[in-house]
Amino acid sequence: MGKRRGGGPALAGLSKRQKRHLRDFGEQHPVRDAVSGREVTQICELPENSDQSSSESDAENEPERVSEYHKLLALLKTVPGAEEEEEEEDEDESEEGDESEAETNSEGPQEVGGTDEEDDESDVLGQEEVTAKDAIKQAVGQEQADETDNSGDPKHGAIEEFTDVKHESEFSLETNFMEEESGDYSAAERESSSSREVSEDPYRAHMNKELEEKEIENISACSKTTSQLKWPTLGQLVFSSITQKLKTFKPDKELDLKQLHLHKPLDSTWPKVNCQLLSMLNKPSDSLFTLLQRELFCIMNLYKDLFYPERTALGNGEEIRQTYCLHALNHVLKANAQVLSSNAKRRDQKPGADSDDFRDQGLTRPKVLIVVPFRESALRVVQIFISLLESGNKKQIDVSNKKRFKGEFGSDPDEKPPNLKRPEDYEAVFAGNIDDHFRIVIGAEGEKKRDFDFLSSIEILIIDQADIYLMQNWEHILHLMNHLNLLPLNSHGVDFSRVRMLNLNNWSKYYRQTLLFSALQDPQINSIFNKHCFNYRGQVAVRNVPMTGSINHVVVQLPHVFRRLESDSLISIIDARFQFFIDKVLPEYRDAVMSHTLIYVPSYFDYVRLRNYFKKEELNFTYTCEYTKKSSISRARQFFLKGERQFLLFTERFHFYKRYTIRGIRNLIFYELPTYSHFYSEICNMMKANNGEEATWTCTVLYSKYDVQKLAAVVGIERAAQMLQSDKSVHLFVTGENE
């Protein structure tokens, strides 16, 4: 956020010999290493010609050179035309810098990062002589390089306090948005602003809580107590905590900004930003939140884990996104304000005083991680952040690489969407730039560039649209969860006197808040919430049961036969389903009378297994999946429509990404219940495009006792309970009562 020590070498204080050593060996000379913590003050005269001084005198004169640099820097800011002279000298010295850079890079591989301008500024490393103006340019260039946030990289040195004390506020997220733009704050002013209602601030209450060993053991042993809550908008909640006596909490009927403890400038920008959404939803513009936002933020602001499985792209998606962006930014601003306040106190502290009271940081800098499925989703999150940080009509923040970010994550205005009719939910999910080939690379085991240290001190994890990851690659989510809040492999130059004890004790995961938003309840998503969330503040999960299922949206009249299969465990259900299908179901459809049979397969691995079996048995079939080429898809659909292929293997991910209407279906087999319940009615309703007799249509569904949530979403909770109690096949005949 500003110029810090360790962001790069202190070039202005290096002698020729030290700079040559840095260029030749890639590190500073040991003469600059701190021998002891004891400060030594020496008084010496600065030689008129610094080139004739020895390396020892250069090291001794370093404090004097730094002070001269500050004087020259102040002079540069006050003398008109100094910037023009500096630019001319930059052009004159560019050739010499390029030659020096080539020598430095020849020593070995270097880490590449930043813009071309930053690379040009780093060329001064190879110059043989450093004048006063050169030192100024190096300092200015270092300030610009620090804005690229390389201070957390171990190759750029240790992370320490701000060195530019006078202009520290300019790099502060906290004071950039204060009404009085008077520069830096004193320790007393920071104390008064940060201690306002500290005891009631949820951030302070959560992060300053010191857990005991017994509490950690209870969390690790999953010895939780649960209770049922019912809220007006969220509905049925399940609250679990390690405490023996659960303290029930209710949403506030009316919210006041002071109650929310929003940090500046959010207390003034949030009403303006959310007002636009309220007008789109035809909600009262004088309210701060919608009913859903109010209850969600109430849970978020208490730093409890939250699982909300009713997020929809058409309905409440934007409400949820703006709410968690508000909470994440509020957390970061408070954490930043706490660090700056501690910095001010330490500067005013007497020498030798105990500094153990300033533990306000983690082992690494990142505090909040937001995981989204598409570039469009990432773009919207950043746009909300920018809107929340802009106070009034005047923009007061600078966003690095903003134009490039919009170019890479925004949609191409010249690109026209295909002229195809798709359901409304499809258009909402796949709006904008739907490229999903972007990620933070952790690296697999054994890779040289493997790095997950930046995940060690994550305090808030937000996973939005979690159901879409089931259609992408769920293994990436599991890989991420397994590498969260681990002790870093390197120190990264951290000041351990400022690190919280919870981080040093490797207890970060017990303080991490996880916010999980999905469009459905799925066992894999539930597993993330139940097995990877250890927040000592407790977990809140929304558990509304569907009274009616998507089967009521089937408009064609056909019998639905639900056939139950048995299995001893969840692991063996895969083999049990395959064996049940080839022994009991498939023989009934081998006859030519049962032609035009579509087999819906949710799992790609099950699809490959069935495809190989069909090839081995030389059955008359065709297939299509998410990896099938467009020309092959057209041929498969044509063969199936004309009856030239009796079976069509059809994956759920293909339907999710394409949503084609398959014509010619007369018989349906759901190898497994669909992940999205509305896919069931969509596939069934494809039959209405046929000209055949409805009496010949069939629909067979395979299910087991492990498909409780999916079954309830399709047939409703009451029917699902009856079907799970019965050992026989269930025949349903639905006429589309909700249509």
N, C-alpha and C positions, 0 to 999 in steps of 0.2 A: 504493500500500500504506500510505501514511501521509501526514501533512501535509508537503507540499513547498513550497518557494518557487515562485512562479509558478503555483500552483494557482488563484489569483485575486488581485485587487488587495489590497495591504496597507492595509486601510481604516483601521485604528487610527492610522496615521501620516499620514493625509491631512488637509490643512487644508480649510476651507470652500471656498476658491477652487479647490483641486485637485479636490475632489469635484464641484464645479459644472462644472469643465472636463471631468471624466470623464463626467458625465451628458450634457453638451451635445455633446461631440465623440466619445464612445465610446473614448477613450484617455487615458492619464495625461498630465499636463502635462510638457513637456520638462525641467522643473526636476528631475524625479526620474530622468532619464537619467544613467547613469554616464559622467562625462567622461573619466576615466582610471582605470587600474588601481591607482593609488597611493592608499593609505588616508590620510585626513586626520582627525585627532581634534581636536574643538573642545569647549571647556568653556563652558557658558552657563547662565544662570538661566532656569528655566521660569516664565513669567508666571502670575499667579494666575488671570487670565481669559484662556483660550486664544482666545476669540472676538475679542479686541482685538488679537491679534498679527497681524503681516503674514505673507504667504506665505513670505517668506524665512526669518523666524524659525521658522515651523512646520517648514520643511525642515531647519533646523539642529537643532531640538529633537527630531527623529524618534527618535534612539537612546534619549533619556531617556523618551519616551512608551512605547516598546516595553518597556523595563525595568519601568515602572510597570504595564504590562499583565500582565507575568509575575507581579508581586507580587499584583495583584488576582485573577488566575486561581488562584494558590495559595490565596489567602484564600477564594475562592468554593468551593473543594473542601473546605475545613476547617470553614466556618461552616454549621451546620445550618439548613435552611430556605431556603438561598440559591436553590435550584432553583425552589421555589415562587414566590419573589419574581420571579424571572426570567420564569417562565411568565406571571404576571400582567401584567408590563410588555409582554411580547410581544403579549398580547391588546389592551392599550391602544394600542399603536403600530401595529397592523395596518392601520388605515385610512390613516394617513399613508404607510405603505410602499406600499400599493396605488396611491395617486395618483402617487407617484414612479415606480413601475414603468411606469405608463401613459405618463409623459413620456419615459422612456428608450426604450421600445419604439417610440415614434412617430418616432424618428430614422431608423429603417430596419429591415430584416429582421434578426432575431436568431436564433441557433441555439437550438433547443428541445431540452432533454434533462433527465433526472432525474425525480424524483417531485415531487408537489405540495408536499411539505414543503420540499424544496430550493428551489423557486421562491419560497415565502414567506420563506425565510431570505435570499434574495438581494435582497429588497425594501429592505433597509437601505441600499442604494446611493444611494437618492434622499433620505435624510434630511438636513436642513440642519445639525443639530447632532449631535455625537457625544460622549456622556458616557463616563465610565470603564466603566460597566456595559454601555453599548452596544458598546464595543470588545470586551468579553469575549464578549458574545453573537455578535458578528460572527466572532470567532475560533473559537468552538465550532461555529457554523454552517458555517464554512469547513472544519473538520475533518470534519464529516459529509458535506459536499459532495465532499471529496476521496476519500471512500470509494466514490463512484460511479465512480472511475477515470477522471476527466476530465483528469488531469494530463498525459496524452499529447496532448491537443488543442492545436493551436497557438493557438487563440483564448483559451486559459486561461493562456498564458504559458509561460515556459521551465521545463524540468525540471532541478532542481538537487538538492542534498543535502537530507536531512531537516533541518528547522529545529528541531523539538522533540527535541533531543538526549537529554534525560532520559528521554523515553518512546518513544524510537525502537524499542525492542524490542517494544513492544505492536503495532507495525505490521509486524513481521517474521515472515515465514513460517518463518524459521529458528528464532528463539528462542521462538516461541509454544509449541513442543512440547518444550522442554528440561525435564528433570526438576526442575531448580532454577529456580523462577520468581522470580529476584532482580532483575529489571529489566534494565538495559543491561549490555553487556559492555564491558570495556576492550579496547584494541587487542591487548594481550598474550594475553588469554583467547581473542579471536577468532582470533589467529594460531595458537595451540596447537590449537584445535578444527578449524580449516580445513586446517592443514598436516599432519594425521595421514595418513600414507601417501599424500601428494600425488603422489609420483612414480608410484604405481601406479593412481591414480584415472583411469579412462578418460575422464571429463569433462575433467579438466585436460590429459591427454595429447592429447586431440582439439582442444580450443579453443586451447591455447597453442602448437600447432604452427605454425611460420612457414614457409610455402611459398616456394619460389623461382620466379623467372620461367620457368625451364626446365620445372619441374614443371607450372606452369599451361599452358604451351604443349603439353605432352604430353597433358594432360587434354582441352584444347580440340581437339586433333587426333585424339582417341579412339584414341591409341596404347596400347592396353591388352594385357596378357597375361592369359590365362585358364588355369584349371586345374579339374579335376574332383575333387569331394570326395563322399564318401558317409558320411552320418551315420545312426545307428540309427533315429531316428524320422522326421526330415525326408526322408531318402532321398538321391536324387541331387542334388547341388548344383553349380552353376557359379559359380566365384569369379573375378572379374576385378579387376585393379588396374593402376595405372600403373607400379608398381615392376617392375624387370626380374626380380628373384627373388621369387616369391610365398612368403610365410611361411604355411605351412599351419597351420590352427588346428582344434582338436577340442573337442567339448563336454566339460565337466567331468562326471565320473561322479557326484561328490557335491559339492553346493554348500553353502558356508558363507556366512552373512550378511556376515561381514567381507570375504570375497572379492568380494562384489557391490558394495561401496562404496555401499550404500544410505544416503541421508541421513535424518536424523531427521525425522519419526517413523516413516518407512517400514520401518525395520528391526524395529520392534515391531508395526506394524499389518498389514503384508503377510501374515505367517503366519496372523493371525486372519481377515483378509478372504478369503484364498484357501482357508482351511480349509472354508468353507461350500461352495465349488465342488467341492473334493475329495470332500466327503461326498456331494454330488449325483452325482458320477461314480463313486462307490464306489472311490475311491482311498485309499491310506494317509494318514491324517490327520497323521502325524508328518513328512511330507515337505513341503518348501517349494513345490515346483512339480510339475506333471505332467511326463511325459517330453517332451511337445511344448512346454510352456512353458519348460522348462529350456533346450532347444536354441534356441528363438526368442529368449529373453532373452540368451543367450550372444552371439548375433549383434548384437542391439540394443545391448547394453552396450559392445560394441566400436566402436559408432558407424559401422557399415557399412550401406550401403543394403540393403534386403531386399525381395524379391518372393516372396510365398507364394501360389500359385494354387490352394490346396486348402482354402480356408476354406468351411465349411458351416454353415448356420444350425442344422441339427439336431444336428451333431456337435461341432465344436471352436470354434464362434463365440465363446462366452463365455470360453473359455480364452485365445483370442487377444486379446479386448478387454481383459481384466484385465491381460494382460502388457504391452501397449503403453501402457495407462494408468499402470502402475507406472513404466515407463521415462520417459514424458513428465513425470510429476510429479517423479521423481527429478532430471531435468535442470533443471527450473524451480527446485526448491529449492536445488540446488547453485549455479545462477547467481545466485539471490537472496542466498545466503550469501556469495558472492564479492564482491558489490557492498557488502553491509553491512560486511564485513571491510575493504574498501578505504576506506569512509567513516570507520571508526574509526581507521585508520592516518593518513588525511589530517588528522583532527582533532588527532592527537598529533604531527603533523609540524611541524618548525620552519619559520618563515616563510622564504620564498625557496628552499626545497629543491625539487629536481626532482620534479615530479608526473607525469612521463610513465610511471611504473611502474604506474599505476592504470587501465589500459585494460581495462575489463571489461564494456562495454556495446555495444549496437548503435546504429544510427541511429534506430530506433524501438523501442518497448517489447515488442511481441509476439514471443515466441520459438518457440512451438509452435503449429502449425495442424493440427487434426484435422477431416477431412472425412468426414461420414456422410450416408447417403441419406434417413433419416426422422427425425422428431422423437423417436420412441421410442428410436432409437439414440443421439441426443444426450442424452436423459434418462438412459440407462443409463451413459454415460460420466461424466456429472456425479455420479451417485450413487456410482460407484466412487471418484471423486476425494474426495468427502466422507468415504466410509468409510476411505480410506487416510490422511486427515488427522485423523481422530478417534482420539485415543489412549485406549484402554481404553473403559470404559462412559461416562465423562464427556465430553461434547461440549465441545471447546475452540475451535471456530471458528464464526464467524457467516457465513452465506451471504446475500449481498444479493439481495433479490427472490426468495427461495427459494419462497415460496408462489405467487407469480405464475408463476414458471418451471414449477413442477409443474402449475399449472392450464393453461398453454398447451401444454406438451409432454407431459403425461400423458394417459392415455385417460379418457374419460368413463365412470364406473362404471355410469351408467344406460343407456348405449348397448349394446345387445345385438348380437352378431354375427349375420349372416344364417344361417339354418338350412339351409346347403348343405354338401354333402360336398366337401371339397377334399383334395388330397394333403398329407401331413405337412410336406413342405418348404415348401409354400405357407403353411400355418398358422404355421410358424416365422418365415418372412420377414415376413409381414404381421401380426405380433402387435403389439398396442398402438396407439399413435397413428402412423399411416402417412402423415400429411400431409407432403408434400415441398415445400410452397410456403413455404419459409423459406430464407434465404441471406444471405451477406455480399455486399452489392452493391458491386462494383468500378466498374461503369458502363461503357458502351460509348464508343467514341471519338467525341468531339464533345459529349458530355453535360456540363452545367455542374457537376454534383455528382460527377463522376468522381474516385475516390480509391483508389489502391492503394499508397500509401506505407506502410501498416501491414504490408505483406507484404515490406518491404525487408530485414528482419533475421530472417526465419524461420530457425531453426536445426534444427528437426525438423518434417518434413511427414509426416502419417499419413493415408493414404487407405484407409478401410475399406469393404468390400463394393463394390469397384470395378466388379464386373460389373453391379450394379444401375444404375449411371450410364449404361451402354449402353442400358438400357431407359428412362431418363429423358431426359437431354440431354447427350450426350458433349461437345458444344461448350463447355459450362460448365467442364468439367475442362480442356480445352485452353486456354480463356481464362484460367483460374487459373494454369496452369503457365507461360504466356507472360508473366505479370506478377509472378512470384515473384522475390525478391532483385534487384530493380531499384533503382537509386539513387533516393531520394525526391525529389519535386519541391520540397518545402519542408523547412526545417531542423527545424521543430517544437520549437524552443528547446532543442535537444540541446547538451550540454556536450561539445564535440569533443575536449577533453583526456581524456575518459573513454571515447571510442569506440575500439574495436579497429581496428588497422590493416587487418585483413582486410575490414572493412566500408568503410573509407575507400578502399581500393584496388578496391572493387567486386568482391571475390572471395568474397562470401557464399555463392554457389551451389556453390562448391567445398568448402565446409565443411558444407553442409546435408545432413542425413541424411533419406532418404526411405524410409518403410515402406509397402509396397503389399500389400494383402490382397484376394484375389479368390477366387471359386469356380471359376474356369476360366482357361485360357490363351487369350488372344485377341490378334490382331495389333495392335489399337488400344491395349490395355493394355500389351503388350510395347513398343510405340513410346514410351509415356510413360517406361517404365523405362530404355530404351536411349538416348533422345534428350534427356531432360530431367533426368537424374540425373548429376551430375558430382562426386560425393563423392570426395575424394582418398583416403579410407580404403578405397575399393573397393566393389564390388557383389556381392551373393550372391543368386542366383536358384534357386529349387527347380524342377527340370526332370525330374519323374518322368513317364515315358511310360506311357500306358494300354495294358496288354497285352490287355485285352478291352474291347469297346465296348458302348454301350447297345443295339445291335441284338440282343444276346443276351437282352434283357429283353422282346423282342416276343413275345407269347404267341399271336398269331394266325398262321396259316400263309399266307404270301403271298410271291410272288417280288419281290425288291428289285433293280431295274435301276439301276445307277449309270452315268450317261452323262457322259463327260469332254468339256469344251469347252476350246478353246485360246485363248490371248491372249498378246500380246507384252509387256504390262506390267500392273501392278496397277491403273493408272488406266483402261486400256481394257477391263478385265474387265467393267465394268458394261454397256457397250454390247455387248460380245461375248456376254454371257449373255442379254441381251434378244433379240438377233438369233438366237441359237441356239434360244431358246425358240419364237419365232414361226415360224421356218423349219423346225425339225426335230421339235419336241415337240408343239406345239399342233395341227398338222394331224392327228396320230394320235388326238386326243381330240375332234375336232369331230363325229364320227359320234354319232348318238343312242344307239348301243349303249354308248358310254363316258359315260353320264350319271352323276350323283352324283360329280363330280370336285372334290375340294378342292385348292386351290393354296395352299401354305404359303409366305408371303413374309416373310423376316426384316426387310428394310429397308422403311421407310415410303415412301421415295422410289421404290423399285422398285414398290411397291404402287400408288402414284398413277399411275405410268407404265403399268402393266398395266391399271388401271381405265380410263384414258383410251383405251387401244388397244381394249379390249373394247367400250367405248361406240361408238367409231368404226366398228368392224366389225359392230356390232349383234348381238353374241353374246348368247345367253340365259344371263345370269349375275346373281348378287347378290354383295354384299360386306359385310364387317364389319371394323372396325378399332377402335383404342383410343378414337377420337373419335366413334364411332357411338352414337347415342342408344339407350337401353334398349329402347324400342318398336321401333325399326328393327332391332335385333339379334334380337328375337323373331320378327319377320316374316321376316327373312333365314333364320333357322334352320328356320322352318316351311316356307318355299318350297323349301329345299334337301332337307328330309326327304321331302316329298311328290313331289319330282322336277319341280316346276314351274320350277325353275331348274337348268340343267345344270352350271354352274360356281359355285363359292363361293371368292372371294378372301378370304384369311384372314391377318392380320398376326401376327407373333410377339409384338409388344408386347400385342396383345389377349389372346393366350393367357397371357402372363406375368401380367397384372393380373386376368384373369377366371377362367381355367382352366375354362371350360365344356366339357362333353362334347358334341361335335357328332355327332348321329346321322344315319345315312343315307349314310355315306362308303363308296364302293365302289372309287374310284380316288384315289390320292394322288400329288401332284406336289410335291416339295420344290424350289422355284425356287432355293433356296440351302440349304446345310446349316444347321441351327439353331444358334444361339449356345450354348444349353444342350443338351448331348448327350442328356440324359434326356427332352427334349421330343420327340426322334425316336421313342422307344418309346411315349411317351404318345399321340402322334397316331396311330401305327399301331394301338395297342390300342383306339382308339375304334371300330374296325371290329367288334369282338366284340359290340357292341350291336346289330348288324344281324341280320336273319333271312335274308339272301341266301346264295347258295352261295359258299363260300370260293374255289372255282376261278376265279371271275370277278373276284376282287380283284387290283389292280395297285398298284405303288409305284415311282415314277420319281424319281431324285435327280440333280440337276445339280451338278457339282463341277469344280474346276480345280486346277492345281498350287499355287495360292496358298491352298488350303484344307487344308493339311497337318494343322494342329492339330485343326480341326473334324472332318476325316475320320477321324483316328486315334481321336478320342473316340467316334465312332459305330461304327466297324468294328474297332478295335484297330490297334495299330502295325504288326503283320506284314501284315495285309491291306491297310492303307493304303500300305505300301511297294510291294507288288505292284501295286496299282491305279494308283499314280503312275508306275510304269515302263511300264505298258501303255497303248497308244493306243486300245484298243477299249473298248467298253462292258463292264461287269462285271455278271454276273448272280449274285445270291446268293439262296439259299433257306434261311432260318433258321427253326428250329422252337422257339426259346425254350429253350435248353439250361440257362439259369440259373434258370428259374422252377420 
